Amino acid sequence: MAEPRMVDPHEVVMTGENSFIRLSDDGGKTIGERVSHWRVLWAPAGQGHALFIESSLTGKGPRVYSDNIGVARFLQRRIETLLHKPFADESLPVIDAEFARTGNSLSTVEERIVSDDGEIVMAWWDLMAPFILTVPPGALDRPIGVYSTFLPARGAQLSLNGEAAGGKVFLGDRFGKPASSCVLAWSESWVGPA
């Protein structure tokens, strides 16, 4: 029997969180509201938060909010380019914002993003059983991989200045586990080839 590997051999790209909300009016055929929220605990660009959003609430085209522009640009270059290319556009201005989390993972979790544009609130509730996502570098045609604890939500809402976005959470399957389009992705580490 082989000895268990005690240290992952891959280069650490980033560690933190990347929770998201994707809402749809047609069961996921099209995504009307898309938000990617990052809480970076460590990356070569430092610590900080970033929010990438495409929403009917914010008008045409994606927007980027952050409290560390270096972190936002790093995420665009290394990770968002693999996840959703419109969020990786570095010509997008980065809007300065403050980030805070309230609630808890046994009831409702809210992420608040406050800027001169107003207050964006992301909320997740009715959480499903958590599972650990393991995608090594090279899988899914991506040069980098990710390990993350997924807490999918059956309920989620995106709002700007008290106005809620349309669309609904849609349920699905993620590598054989029940999941949804709105997930708290915590304890997330992205890794690259050794």
Summary of the structure (lengths in Angstrom):
residues: 194
radius of gyration: 16.5
end to end distance: 24.5
largest distance: 58.9
contacts: 595
relative contact order: 0.22
helix: 11%
strand: 54%
